[in-house]
Amino acid sequence: MPDYTDKALLGRSIAPSSLNSAFKNLSFAIGGTLPLLALTILGWGDWRTFFSNPVRAGVIILALAGAIAYAFSGSSGLGIGRREDPSSRWIFVPLILIAIVFAWLPPHLDRLNRWTIDGDTVRYLGLIITAVGGFVRVATVFELGHRFSMFVAVQPDHRLKTDGFYRFVRHPSYLGALLVMAGWALVFRSVIGLLLTAAMCVPIIALIRAEEEFLVREFGEQYRSYQQHTPWRLFPLLY
């Protein structure tokens, strides 16, 4: 499962390329992903039957592939850069709590066949949505490179990122993460998973607001102009 961050910023297109940086990012991504995947399999209750279904196996492969890809993105991970907004850190508490429940509960209810949507078609649709969301998420991290951080922070030599996925919404990384959650919920046919995805929008929107206030303070009219030219924060035509 992915971390929930998005920075509408990009510095010079020089990303760290050393093996040490890649190993550090890989350790960060795998360290965050494996416990959630373990909770997912534990929620199902039996790893043999879990992997007997190609869609369930596929979603695990996608999660691991995303973590490995992240290692080569050049992300700064937990770096706070030149300046950070520590007042937004509290938002990560509900994000993490929802992610933990989300990892365990949908597969558990799927195994019990409770609060589920019938049909394997739903599972395959979920796998496709997960793949699309994962691509959007990882692609935006690559677009930002080492300017991408878990925290709301400004790195040295920043300039606004307004092209690529950022032409359509101001926070495409969050959009990708929510698509992954929605797809994941459908893989396990979970109504509760879809409700948890909707619940995740609340802390993400709080994080977006904190981030945009921070960016306005840092970039002033330049960021306000970007807001006018790209009016949608998260969902095109909706928000």
MDAnalysis code that builds the backbone (N, CA, C; Angstrom):
import MDAnalysis as mda
import numpy as np

u = mda.Universe.empty(717, n_residues=239, atom_resindex=np.repeat(np.arange(239), 3), trajectory=True)
u.add_TopologyAttr("name", ["N", "CA", "C"] * 239)
u.add_TopologyAttr("resid", np.arange(1, 240))
u.add_TopologyAttr("resname", ["MET", "PRO", "ASP", "TYR", "THR", "ASP", "LYS", "ALA", "LEU", "LEU", "GLY", "ARG", "SER", "ILE", "ALA", "PRO", "SER", "SER", "LEU", "ASN", "SER", "ALA", "PHE", "LYS", "ASN", "LEU", "SER", "PHE", "ALA", "ILE", "GLY", "GLY", "THR", "LEU", "PRO", "LEU", "LEU", "ALA", "LEU", "THR", "ILE", "LEU", "GLY", "TRP", "GLY", "ASP", "TRP", "ARG", "THR", "PHE", "PHE", "SER", "ASN", "PRO", "VAL", "ARG", "ALA", "GLY", "VAL", "ILE", "ILE", "LEU", "ALA", "LEU", "ALA", "GLY", "ALA", "ILE", "ALA", "TYR", "ALA", "PHE", "SER", "GLY", "SER", "SER", "GLY", "LEU", "GLY", "ILE", "GLY", "ARG", "ARG", "GLU", "ASP", "PRO", "SER", "SER", "ARG", "TRP", "ILE", "PHE", "VAL", "PRO", "LEU", "ILE", "LEU", "ILE", "ALA", "ILE", "VAL", "PHE", "ALA", "TRP", "LEU", "PRO", "PRO", "HIS", "LEU", "ASP", "ARG", "LEU", "ASN", "ARG", "TRP", "THR", "ILE", "ASP", "GLY", "ASP", "THR", "VAL", "ARG", "TYR", "LEU", "GLY", "LEU", "ILE", "ILE", "THR", "ALA", "VAL", "GLY", "GLY", "PHE", "VAL", "ARG", "VAL", "ALA", "THR", "VAL", "PHE", "GLU", "LEU", "GLY", "HIS", "ARG", "PHE", "SER", "MET", "PHE", "VAL", "ALA", "VAL", "GLN", "PRO", "ASP", "HIS", "ARG", "LEU", "LYS", "THR", "ASP", "GLY", "PHE", "TYR", "ARG", "PHE", "VAL", "ARG", "HIS", "PRO", "SER", "TYR", "LEU", "GLY", "ALA", "LEU", "LEU", "VAL", "MET", "ALA", "GLY", "TRP", "ALA", "LEU", "VAL", "PHE", "ARG", "SER", "VAL", "ILE", "GLY", "LEU", "LEU", "LEU", "THR", "ALA", "ALA", "MET", "CYS", "VAL", "PRO", "ILE", "ILE", "ALA", "LEU", "ILE", "ARG", "ALA", "GLU", "GLU", "GLU", "PHE", "LEU", "VAL", "ARG", "GLU", "PHE", "GLY", "GLU", "GLN", "TYR", "ARG", "SER", "TYR", "GLN", "GLN", "HIS", "THR", "PRO", "TRP", "ARG", "LEU", "PHE", "PRO", "LEU", "LEU", "TYR"])
u.atoms.positions = np.array([
    [0.862, -1.178, 0.000],
    [0.000, 0.000, 0.000],
    [0.910, 1.244, 0.000],
    [0.434, 2.171, -0.810],
    [1.210, 3.332, -0.931],
    [1.142, 4.251, 0.224],
    [2.278, 5.323, 0.564],
    [2.153, 6.425, 1.482],
    [1.354, 7.495, 0.810],
    [0.645, 8.363, 1.532],
    [-0.270, 9.290, 0.937],
    [0.320, 10.697, 0.927],
    [1.249, 11.087, -0.114],
    [1.844, 12.398, -0.224],
    [1.769, 12.887, -1.651],
    [1.825, 14.215, -1.829],
    [1.789, 14.786, -3.164],
    [2.359, 16.177, -3.075],
    [3.327, 16.501, -3.937],
    [3.911, 17.824, -3.936],
    [3.822, 18.400, -5.337],
    [3.141, 19.510, -5.499],
    [3.035, 20.159, -6.808],
    [4.249, 21.022, -7.066],
    [5.429, 20.420, -6.892],
    [6.676, 21.149, -7.017],
    [7.697, 20.311, -7.765],
    [8.622, 20.989, -8.391],
    [9.723, 20.281, -9.035],
    [10.920, 21.197, -9.103],
    [12.069, 20.676, -8.729],
    [13.291, 21.452, -8.857],
    [13.969, 21.111, -10.155],
    [15.250, 21.277, -10.224],
    [15.989, 20.910, -11.417],
    [15.856, 19.421, -11.661],
    [15.845, 19.042, -12.926],
    [15.611, 17.638, -13.269],
    [16.878, 16.815, -13.091],
    [17.439, 16.903, -11.890],
    [18.618, 16.104, -11.562],
    [18.253, 15.253, -10.358],
    [17.955, 13.982, -10.574],
    [17.545, 13.107, -9.486],
    [18.737, 12.318, -8.977],
    [18.758, 12.034, -7.676],
    [19.836, 11.204, -7.148],
    [19.859, 9.866, -7.866],
    [21.036, 9.439, -8.299],
    [21.126, 8.213, -9.092],
    [22.037, 7.171, -8.462],
    [22.540, 7.458, -7.296],
    [23.465, 6.523, -6.677],
    [22.730, 5.285, -6.190],
    [23.473, 4.190, -6.099],
    [22.901, 2.956, -5.574],
    [22.452, 3.131, -4.136],
    [23.150, 3.968, -3.395],
    [22.787, 4.211, -2.005],
    [21.405, 4.842, -1.907],
    [21.126, 5.806, -2.789],
    [19.814, 6.454, -2.793],
    [18.720, 5.466, -3.177],
    [18.982, 4.650, -4.202],
    [17.995, 3.666, -4.626],
    [17.731, 2.644, -3.527],
    [18.790, 2.212, -2.853],
    [18.623, 1.238, -1.773],
    [17.829, 1.854, -0.617],
    [18.097, 3.113, -0.314],
    [17.375, 3.795, 0.757],
    [15.893, 3.901, 0.434],
    [15.569, 4.278, -0.806],
    [14.174, 4.373, -1.212],
    [13.498, 3.005, -1.246],
    [14.248, 1.989, -1.691],
    [13.688, 0.643, -1.720],
    [13.384, 0.160, -0.305],
    [14.290, 0.412, 0.621],
    [14.074, 0.014, 2.011],
    [12.851, 0.717, 2.589],
    [12.711, 2.009, 2.268],
    [11.570, 2.788, 2.748],
    [10.264, 2.230, 2.187],
    [10.249, 1.969, 0.868],
    [9.025, 1.496, 0.223],
    [8.655, 0.084, 0.673],
    [9.636, -0.806, 0.683],
    [9.363, -2.192, 1.101],
    [8.986, -2.237, 2.574],
    [9.668, -1.426, 3.381],
    [9.361, -1.389, 4.812],
    [7.950, -0.926, 5.098],
    [7.410, -0.065, 4.229],
    [6.041, 0.373, 4.408],
    [5.019, -0.542, 3.759],
    [5.430, -1.252, 2.712],
    [4.497, -2.075, 1.951],
    [4.318, -3.472, 2.541],
    [5.416, -4.125, 2.915],
    [5.330, -5.514, 3.372],
    [4.420, -5.708, 4.592],
    [4.498, -4.841, 5.616],
    [3.584, -5.043, 6.749],
    [2.114, -4.966, 6.347],
    [1.776, -4.070, 5.425],
    [0.390, -3.961, 4.984],
    [-0.028, -5.179, 4.165],
    [0.887, -5.693, 3.346],
    [0.579, -6.906, 2.594],
    [0.434, -8.108, 3.522],
    [1.258, -8.144, 4.563],
    [1.129, -9.222, 5.554],
    [-0.227, -9.151, 6.251],
    [-0.687, -7.929, 6.570],
    [-2.014, -7.764, 7.174],
    [-3.109, -8.234, 6.216],
    [-2.921, -7.969, 4.931],
    [-3.896, -8.392, 3.931],
    [-4.031, -9.911, 3.902],
    [-2.913, -10.602, 3.860],
    [-2.936, -12.069, 3.829],
    [-3.441, -12.617, 5.157],
    [-3.050, -11.963, 6.254],
    [-3.536, -12.377, 7.569],
    [-5.047, -12.188, 7.667],
    [-5.558, -11.116, 7.090],
    [-7.000, -10.898, 7.100],
    [-7.747, -11.992, 6.362],
    [-7.153, -12.470, 5.260],
    [-7.766, -13.585, 4.539],
    [-7.692, -14.860, 5.362],
    [-6.547, -15.093, 5.999],
    [-6.438, -16.194, 6.945],
    [-5.655, -17.399, 6.485],
    [-5.391, -17.520, 5.180],
    [-4.685, -18.696, 4.678],
    [-3.948, -18.294, 3.406],
    [-2.621, -18.253, 3.459],
    [-1.867, -17.745, 2.322],
    [-1.992, -18.637, 1.087],
    [-2.201, -19.958, 1.297],
    [-2.315, -20.857, 0.150],
    [-3.563, -20.547, -0.673],
    [-4.708, -20.449, -0.009],
    [-5.931, -20.137, -0.747],
    [-5.940, -18.687, -1.218],
    [-5.262, -17.820, -0.500],
    [-5.170, -16.429, -0.936],
    [-4.535, -16.358, -2.315],
    [-3.410, -17.016, -2.489],
    [-2.683, -16.944, -3.755],
    [-3.234, -17.890, -4.816],
    [-4.246, -18.701, -4.459],
    [-4.853, -19.570, -5.457],
    [-5.711, -18.779, -6.442],
    [-6.097, -17.570, -6.045],
    [-6.876, -16.717, -6.930],
    [-5.941, -15.780, -7.687],
    [-5.970, -15.764, -9.022],
    [-5.011, -14.953, -9.793],
    [-5.147, -13.458, -9.564],
    [-6.352, -12.975, -9.252],
    [-6.532, -11.539, -9.029],
    [-5.917, -11.128, -7.696],
    [-6.145, -11.926, -6.665],
    [-5.526, -11.609, -5.369],
    [-4.012, -11.669, -5.472],
    [-3.505, -12.670, -6.172],
    [-2.053, -12.740, -6.377],
    [-1.570, -11.546, -7.186],
    [-2.359, -11.140, -8.183],
    [-1.972, -10.029, -9.038],
    [-1.875, -8.718, -8.297],
    [-2.776, -8.484, -7.352],
    [-2.742, -7.209, -6.636],
    [-1.525, -7.129, -5.715],
    [-1.094, -8.271, -5.196],
    [0.132, -8.293, -4.390],
    [1.340, -7.993, -5.276],
    [1.364, -8.576, -6.467],
    [2.466, -8.330, -7.404],
    [2.516, -6.850, -7.783],
    [1.353, -6.243, -8.025],
    [1.312, -4.820, -8.359],
    [1.858, -3.960, -7.227],
    [1.504, -4.300, -5.998],
    [1.988, -3.528, -4.851],
    [3.504, -3.611, -4.731],
    [4.050, -4.808, -4.904],
    [5.504, -4.975, -4.816],
    [6.201, -4.290, -5.988],
    [5.597, -4.359, -7.177],
    [6.184, -3.694, -8.345],
    [6.222, -2.181, -8.141],
    [5.160, -1.632, -7.548],
    [5.134, -0.201, -7.266],
    [6.205, 0.204, -6.272],
    [6.430, -0.635, -5.255],
    [7.467, -0.343, -4.268],
    [8.853, -0.378, -4.895],
    [9.079, -1.338, -5.774],
    [10.385, -1.446, -6.445],
    [10.596, -0.264, -7.386],
    [9.532, 0.108, -8.131],
    [9.648, 1.249, -9.042],
    [9.971, 2.519, -8.268],
    [9.353, 2.683, -7.115],
    [9.592, 3.866, -6.285],
    [11.077, 4.009, -5.938],
    [11.758, 2.902, -5.793],
    [13.174, 2.933, -5.424],
    [14.007, 3.714, -6.427],
    [13.571, 3.731, -7.679],
    [14.344, 4.390, -8.738],
    [13.765, 5.753, -9.126],
    [12.842, 6.260, -8.317],
    [12.198, 7.536, -8.631],
    [13.048, 8.737, -8.243],
    [14.022, 8.534, -7.350],
    [14.808, 9.649, -6.857],
    [14.130, 10.424, -5.747],
    [13.022, 9.910, -5.219],
    [12.296, 10.585, -4.147],
    [13.180, 10.826, -2.929],
    [12.900, 11.920, -2.223],
    [13.652, 12.209, -1.001],
    [13.049, 11.524, 0.211],
    [11.952, 10.775, 0.046],
    [11.384, 9.985, 1.129],
    [10.938, 10.818, 2.303],
    [11.660, 10.719, 3.399],
    [11.325, 11.438, 4.624],
    [12.063, 12.771, 4.742],
    [12.686, 13.211, 3.661],
    [13.443, 14.451, 3.715],
    [12.549, 15.660, 3.929],
    [12.982, 16.583, 4.788],
    [12.186, 17.775, 5.076],
    [12.685, 18.982, 4.284],
    [13.782, 18.825, 3.539],
    [14.235, 19.862, 2.636],
    [14.650, 21.152, 3.322],
    [14.383, 22.257, 2.633],
    [14.772, 23.577, 3.133],
    [13.829, 24.069, 4.216],
    [12.540, 23.734, 4.079],
    [11.563, 24.170, 5.063],
    [10.391, 23.213, 5.050],
    [9.854, 22.895, 6.247],
    [8.731, 21.965, 6.373],
    [7.615, 22.634, 7.147],
    [6.394, 22.161, 6.913],
    [5.226, 22.619, 7.675],
    [4.859, 21.533, 8.688],
    [5.416, 21.590, 9.915],
    [5.166, 20.515, 10.882],
    [3.729, 20.460, 11.381],
    [2.965, 21.546, 11.182],
    [1.588, 21.574, 11.682],
    [0.691, 20.559, 10.977],
    [1.122, 20.062, 9.812],
    [0.300, 19.113, 9.059],
    [0.594, 17.658, 9.409],
    [1.554, 17.423, 10.273],
    [1.950, 16.031, 10.539],
    [0.850, 15.213, 11.199],
    [-0.030, 15.868, 11.959],
    [-1.092, 15.136, 12.653],
    [-1.991, 14.388, 11.667],
    [-2.081, 14.894, 10.436],
    [-2.968, 14.296, 9.433],
    [-2.533, 12.872, 9.100],
    [-1.250, 12.584, 9.290],
    [-0.765, 11.242, 8.964],
    [-1.282, 10.183, 9.935],
    [-1.746, 10.599, 11.116],
    [-2.284, 9.627, 12.086],
    [-3.545, 8.955, 11.542],
    [-4.588, 9.719, 11.146],
    [-5.750, 9.030, 10.562],
    [-5.437, 8.330, 9.247],
    [-4.506, 8.872, 8.459],
    [-4.124, 8.201, 7.213],
    [-3.593, 6.800, 7.491],
    [-2.708, 6.696, 8.461],
    [-2.095, 5.403, 8.784],
    [-3.116, 4.453, 9.393],
    [-3.971, 4.973, 10.277],
    [-4.976, 4.123, 10.917],
    [-5.949, 3.548, 9.889],
    [-6.412, 4.385, 8.971],
    [-7.324, 3.898, 7.930],
    [-6.620, 2.880, 7.044],
    [-5.356, 3.124, 6.724],
    [-4.605, 2.198, 5.874],
    [-4.477, 0.824, 6.539],
    [-4.250, 0.795, 7.841],
    [-4.115, -0.477, 8.565],
    [-5.424, -1.259, 8.534],
    [-6.530, -0.567, 8.847],
    [-7.840, -1.227, 8.816],
    [-8.166, -1.690, 7.398],
    [-7.843, -0.851, 6.417],
    [-8.127, -1.157, 5.020],
    [-7.353, -2.380, 4.538],
    [-6.136, -2.552, 5.014],
    [-5.336, -3.702, 4.597],
    [-5.922, -5.012, 5.114],
    [-6.484, -5.007, 6.316],
    [-6.927, -6.247, 6.957],
    [-8.392, -6.576, 6.697],
    [-9.270, -5.571, 6.788],
    [-10.707, -5.847, 6.830],
    [-11.301, -6.333, 5.504],
    [-11.047, -5.685, 4.356],
    [-11.662, -6.187, 3.117],
    [-11.346, -7.647, 2.793],
    [-10.080, -8.106, 2.869],
    [-9.844, -9.530, 2.599],
    [-10.512, -10.437, 3.629],
    [-10.592, -9.993, 4.878],
    [-11.245, -10.802, 5.907],
    [-12.728, -10.986, 5.587],
    [-13.397, -9.890, 5.214],
    [-14.815, -9.978, 4.873],
    [-15.025, -10.724, 3.564],
    [-14.062, -10.627, 2.662],
    [-14.134, -11.386, 1.410],
    [-14.123, -12.876, 1.703],
    [-13.241, -13.290, 2.588],
    [-13.163, -14.715, 2.956],
    [-14.476, -15.175, 3.601],
    [-15.090, -14.303, 4.420],
    [-16.346, -14.652, 5.079],
    [-17.561, -14.437, 4.175],
    [-17.327, -13.801, 3.007],
    [-18.397, -13.481, 2.063],
    [-19.463, -12.591, 2.700],
    [-19.009, -11.574, 3.420],
    [-19.911, -10.610, 4.054],
    [-19.656, -9.212, 3.500],
    [-20.722, -8.466, 3.286],
    [-20.631, -7.118, 2.732],
    [-19.809, -7.133, 1.441],
    [-20.123, -8.102, 0.593],
    [-19.355, -8.257, -0.652],
    [-20.239, -8.013, -1.866],
    [-19.586, -7.687, -2.990],
    [-20.244, -7.536, -4.275],
    [-19.950, -8.804, -5.073],
    [-21.000, -9.455, -5.552],
    [-20.810, -10.745, -6.211],
    [-20.138, -10.594, -7.579],
    [-19.397, -11.654, -7.958],
    [-18.881, -11.751, -9.312],
    [-17.386, -11.530, -9.440],
    [-16.735, -12.422, -10.185],
    [-15.304, -12.274, -10.442],
    [-15.005, -11.088, -11.359],
    [-16.012, -10.646, -12.116],
    [-15.806, -9.472, -12.966],
    [-15.404, -8.272, -12.132],
    [-15.995, -8.152, -10.948],
    [-15.664, -7.055, -10.031],
    [-14.198, -7.132, -9.629],
    [-13.715, -8.337, -9.385],
    [-12.305, -8.507, -9.006],
    [-11.373, -8.031, -10.125],
    [-11.658, -8.440, -11.352],
    [-10.786, -8.062, -12.468],
    [-10.867, -6.568, -12.750],
    [-12.053, -5.997, -12.612],
    [-12.185, -4.549, -12.747],
    [-11.341, -3.848, -11.688],
    [-11.381, -4.373, -10.476],
    [-10.575, -3.804, -9.396],
    [-9.087, -3.872, -9.686],
    [-8.645, -4.979, -10.276],
    [-7.225, -5.124, -10.604],
    [-6.802, -4.088, -11.642],
    [-7.675, -3.844, -12.628],
    [-7.364, -2.847, -13.658],
    [-7.290, -1.454, -13.040],
    [-8.255, -1.118, -12.181],
    [-8.250, 0.206, -11.540],
    [-7.024, 0.364, -10.645],
    [-6.647, -0.700, -9.949],
    [-5.451, -0.653, -9.117],
    [-4.215, -0.380, -9.961],
    [-4.116, -1.034, -11.112],
    [-2.965, -0.828, -11.994],
    [-2.922, 0.604, -12.523],
    [-4.081, 1.140, -12.922],
    [-4.136, 2.515, -13.431],
    [-3.758, 3.500, -12.332],
    [-4.343, 3.324, -11.149],
    [-4.026, 4.216, -10.037],
    [-2.570, 4.130, -9.629],
    [-2.025, 2.918, -9.617],
    [-0.616, 2.753, -9.282],
    [0.287, 3.436, -10.283],
    [-0.082, 3.349, -11.573],
    [0.716, 4.023, -12.597],
    [0.698, 5.535, -12.397],
    [-0.481, 6.107, -12.146],
    [-0.582, 7.552, -11.924],
    [0.246, 7.957, -10.710],
    [0.136, 7.171, -9.664],
    [0.867, 7.470, -8.422],
    [2.377, 7.450, -8.653],
    [2.870, 6.376, -9.212],
    [4.313, 6.238, -9.404],
    [4.823, 7.238, -10.444],
    [4.044, 7.463, -11.501],
    [4.471, 8.398, -12.547],
    [4.645, 9.802, -11.994],
    [3.756, 10.226, -11.097],
    [3.886, 11.573, -10.528],
    [5.102, 11.668, -9.612],
    [5.415, 10.575, -8.916],
    [6.626, 10.584, -8.092],
    [7.860, 10.722, -8.976],
    [7.877, 10.027, -10.102],
    [8.991, 10.155, -11.039],
    [9.060, 11.568, -11.615],
    [7.896, 12.170, -11.873],
    [7.884, 13.529, -12.400],
    [8.551, 14.507, -11.433],
    [8.336, 14.298, -10.137],
    [8.905, 15.206, -9.142],
    [10.314, 14.814, -8.739],
    [10.660, 13.545, -8.877],
    [12.009, 13.105, -8.536],
    [12.346, 13.343, -7.073],
    [13.547, 13.874, -6.810],
    [13.979, 14.033, -5.424],
    [13.275, 15.181, -4.727],
    [12.382, 15.902, -5.409],
    [11.566, 16.922, -4.759],
    [10.319, 16.322, -4.124],
    [10.080, 15.042, -4.354],
    [8.935, 14.373, -3.725],
    [9.317, 13.932, -2.317],
    [8.541, 14.360, -1.336],
    [8.809, 14.008, 0.062],
    [7.520, 13.575, 0.730],
    [7.644, 12.774, 1.768],
    [6.475, 12.362, 2.528],
    [5.821, 13.547, 3.218],
    [6.618, 14.525, 3.617],
    [6.112, 15.647, 4.380],
    [5.801, 16.840, 3.478],
    [5.035, 17.771, 4.022],
    [4.781, 19.039, 3.339],
    [6.025, 19.894, 3.538],
    [6.872, 19.948, 2.516],
    [8.173, 20.594, 2.658],
    [8.609, 21.212, 1.343],
    [9.490, 22.181, 1.449],
    [10.069, 22.844, 0.286],
    [11.535, 22.450, 0.190],
    [11.928, 21.984, -0.981],
    [13.310, 21.608, -1.225],
    [14.064, 22.788, -1.849],
    [15.376, 22.785, -1.831],
    [16.141, 23.864, -2.469],
    [15.863, 23.940, -3.977],
    [15.912, 25.143, -4.497],
    [15.793, 25.383, -5.941],
    [14.478, 24.886, -6.535],
    [13.391, 25.110, -5.810],
    [12.108, 24.647, -6.323],
    [11.542, 25.594, -7.373],
    [10.818, 25.009, -8.291],
    [9.921, 25.753, -9.150],
    [8.637, 24.943, -9.255],
    [7.555, 25.587, -9.590],
    [6.269, 24.905, -9.638],
    [6.226, 23.873, -10.760],
    [5.601, 22.757, -10.468],
    [5.378, 21.706, -11.458],
    [3.969, 21.877, -11.997],
    [3.817, 22.229, -13.255],
    [2.500, 22.515, -13.803],
    [2.188, 21.717, -15.073],
    [3.124, 20.883, -15.527],
    [2.853, 20.091, -16.721],
    [2.659, 18.631, -16.338],
    [2.637, 17.745, -17.327],
    [2.412, 16.329, -17.035],
    [1.031, 16.132, -16.430],
    [0.939, 15.265, -15.449],
    [-0.336, 15.024, -14.777],
    [-0.832, 16.270, -14.058],
    [0.080, 17.170, -13.711],
    [-0.288, 18.377, -12.982],
    [-1.014, 19.385, -13.853],
    [-1.131, 19.128, -15.130],
    [-1.946, 19.977, -16.004],
    [-3.428, 19.747, -15.762],
    [-3.794, 18.568, -15.256],
    [-5.201, 18.184, -15.147],
    [-5.753, 18.369, -13.740],
    [-4.989, 17.978, -12.731],
    [-5.377, 18.211, -11.336],
    [-4.126, 18.637, -10.571],
    [-4.328, 19.349, -9.481],
    [-3.181, 19.878, -8.747],
    [-2.532, 18.834, -7.842],
    [-3.224, 17.725, -7.606],
    [-2.671, 16.693, -6.710],
    [-2.895, 15.298, -7.305],
    [-2.275, 15.022, -8.440],
    [-2.503, 13.732, -9.108],
    [-2.001, 12.526, -8.322],
    [-0.994, 12.735, -7.469],
    [-0.492, 11.607, -6.684],
    [-1.550, 11.102, -5.713],
    [-2.278, 12.025, -5.084],
    [-3.366, 11.624, -4.196],
    [-4.477, 10.938, -4.981],
    [-4.763, 11.437, -6.173],
    [-5.770, 10.799, -7.019],
    [-5.366, 9.366, -7.328],
    [-4.094, 9.153, -7.682],
    [-3.613, 7.803, -7.944],
    [-3.765, 6.900, -6.736],
    [-3.446, 7.427, -5.548],
    [-3.557, 6.632, -4.323],
    [-5.000, 6.226, -4.054],
    [-5.945, 7.140, -4.273],
    [-7.352, 6.811, -4.050],
    [-7.864, 5.804, -5.072],
    [-7.385, 5.905, -6.315],
    [-7.752, 4.899, -7.315],
    [-7.231, 3.526, -6.912],
    [-6.013, 3.482, -6.383],
    [-5.467, 2.208, -5.906],
    [-6.359, 1.629, -4.809],
    [-6.789, 2.477, -3.873],
    [-7.642, 1.993, -2.792],
    [-8.978, 1.481, -3.322],
    [-9.585, 2.225, -4.241],
    [-10.871, 1.800, -4.804],
    [-10.721, 0.477, -5.550],
    [-9.638, 0.358, -6.334],
    [-9.393, -0.898, -7.042],
    [-9.146, -2.051, -6.094],
    [-8.355, -1.786, -5.054],
    [-8.060, -2.806, -4.041],
    [-9.345, -3.297, -3.385],
    [-10.256, -2.362, -3.053],
    [-11.534, -2.736, -2.443],
    [-12.337, -3.638, -3.374],
    [-12.319, -3.345, -4.673],
    [-13.067, -4.164, -5.629],
    [-12.429, -5.531, -5.828],
    [-11.107, -5.606, -5.741],
    [-10.435, -6.911, -5.821],
    [-10.983, -7.854, -4.759],
    [-11.288, -7.298, -3.580],
    [-11.830, -8.113, -2.498],
    [-13.351, -7.968, -2.382],
    [-13.969, -7.428, -3.443],
    [-15.429, -7.310, -3.546],
    [-16.036, -6.608, -2.335],
    [-15.337, -5.663, -1.769],
    [-15.662, -5.158, -0.437],
    [-16.406, -3.829, -0.451],
    [-17.640, -3.855, 0.030],
    [-18.391, -2.613, 0.232],
    [-17.725, -1.771, 1.311],
    [-17.275, -2.426, 2.380],
    [-16.589, -1.713, 3.461],
    [-15.307, -1.066, 2.940],
    [-14.607, -1.754, 2.043],
    [-13.395, -1.187, 1.463],
    [-13.683, 0.091, 0.691],
    [-14.801, 0.124, -0.039],
    [-15.173, 1.335, -0.764],
    [-15.521, 2.464, 0.207],
    [-16.182, 2.120, 1.311],
    [-16.500, 3.133, 2.316],
    [-15.232, 3.674, 2.974],
    [-14.257, 2.795, 3.208],
    [-12.984, 3.251, 3.774],
    [-12.228, 4.137, 2.782],
    [-12.359, 3.837, 1.498],
    [-11.752, 4.693, 0.479],
    [-12.365, 6.090, 0.531],
    [-13.693, 6.141, 0.671],
    [-14.362, 7.436, 0.804],
    [-13.918, 8.146, 2.080],
    [-13.763, 7.378, 3.167],
    [-13.314, 7.977, 4.432],
    [-11.900, 8.531, 4.309],
    [-11.064, 7.888, 3.495],
    [-9.693, 8.356, 3.312],
    [-9.655, 9.732, 2.654],
    [-10.716, 10.081, 1.938],
    [-10.754, 11.405, 1.299],
    [-10.701, 12.527, 2.327],
    [-11.217, 12.282, 3.533],
    [-11.275, 13.346, 4.547],
    [-9.877, 13.796, 4.965],
    [-8.984, 12.901, 5.440],
    [-7.635, 13.369, 5.779],
    [-6.833, 13.817, 4.555],
    [-7.088, 13.219, 3.391],
    [-6.358, 13.653, 2.199],
    [-6.736, 15.089, 1.830],
    [-8.013, 15.416, 1.916],
    [-8.435, 16.788, 1.633],
    [-7.845, 17.746, 2.659],
    [-7.775, 17.318, 3.927],
    [-7.137, 18.154, 4.953],
    [-5.672, 18.384, 4.623],
    [-5.005, 17.335, 4.121],
    [-3.597, 17.455, 3.752],
    [-3.430, 18.371, 2.542],
    [-4.341, 18.265, 1.591],
    [-4.302, 19.141, 0.417],
    [-4.421, 20.602, 0.834],
    [-5.348, 20.883, 1.721],
    [-5.542, 22.266, 2.153],
    [-4.312, 22.794, 2.879],
    [-3.735, 21.973, 3.757],
    [-2.521, 22.396, 4.469],
    [-1.384, 22.632, 3.487],
    [-1.266, 21.750, 2.508],
    [-0.187, 21.869, 1.535],
    [-0.344, 23.117, 0.672],
    [-1.576, 23.379, 0.241],
    [-1.780, 24.532, -0.629],
    [-1.585, 25.851, 0.122],
    [-1.982, 25.899, 1.376],
    [-1.696, 27.098, 2.175],
    [-0.199, 27.329, 2.290],
    [0.532, 26.246, 2.465],
    [1.995, 26.322, 2.567],
    [2.595, 26.808, 1.243],
    [2.083, 26.305, 0.131],
    [2.604, 26.686, -1.173],
    [2.271, 28.145, -1.517],
    [1.107, 28.595, -1.093],
    [0.765, 30.003, -1.312],
    [1.714, 30.902, -0.532],
    [2.048, 30.497, 0.692],
    [2.995, 31.299, 1.475],
    [4.375, 31.323, 0.817],
    [4.760, 30.208, 0.202],
    [6.084, 30.114, -0.403],
    [6.162, 30.779, -1.776],
    [5.114, 30.633, -2.588],
    [5.176, 31.058, -3.985],
    [4.224, 32.193, -4.339],
    [3.319, 32.528, -3.420],
    [2.459, 33.681, -3.617],
    [1.642, 33.629, -4.891],
    [1.716, 34.707, -5.696],
    [0.902, 34.839, -6.896],
    [1.199, 33.755, -7.932],
    [2.412, 33.252, -7.925],
    [2.758, 32.206, -8.884],
    [1.896, 30.968, -8.662],
    [1.702, 30.587, -7.385],
    [0.866, 29.422, -7.109],
    [-0.608, 29.750, -7.295],
    [-1.024, 30.963, -6.944],
    [-2.418, 31.356, -7.161],
    [-2.769, 31.321, -8.641],
    [-1.829, 31.716, -9.490],
    [-2.049, 31.643, -10.927],
    [-2.212, 30.201, -11.377],
    [-1.405, 29.300, -10.815],
    [-1.536, 27.876, -11.139],
    [-2.898, 27.352, -10.699],
    [-3.385, 27.789, -9.534],
    [-4.702, 27.374, -9.060],
    [-5.799, 27.803, -10.026],
    [-5.663, 28.992, -10.596],
    [-6.664, 29.482, -11.540],
    [-6.631, 28.717, -12.854],
    [-5.441, 28.389, -13.320],
    [-5.320, 27.675, -14.592],
    [-5.632, 26.187, -14.453],
    [-5.436, 25.633, -13.254],
    [-5.754, 24.224, -12.984],
    [-6.701, 24.197, -11.783],
    [-8.001, 24.379, -12.018],
    [-8.942, 24.590, -10.912],
    [-9.249, 23.351, -10.084],
    [-8.998, 22.149, -10.634],
    [-9.398, 20.930, -9.934],
    [-8.267, 20.439, -9.049],
    [-8.565, 20.295, -7.771],
    [-7.547, 19.836, -6.825],
    [-7.261, 18.346, -6.966],
    [-8.335, 17.560, -7.007],
    [-8.183, 16.103, -6.868],
    [-8.950, 15.330, -7.943],
    [-10.226, 15.630, -8.112],
    [-11.075, 14.920, -9.066],
    [-11.489, 15.870, -10.194],
    [-11.107, 15.588, -11.415],
    [-11.517, 16.466, -12.521],
    [-13.019, 16.657, -12.567],
    [-13.437, 17.916, -12.700],
    [-14.840, 18.325, -12.811],
    [-15.629, 18.210, -11.508],
    [-14.995, 17.715, -10.446],
    [-15.697, 17.540, -9.169],
    [-15.105, 18.369, -8.030],
    [-13.780, 18.257, -7.856],
    [-13.154, 18.937, -6.707],
    [-11.721, 19.314, -7.067],
])
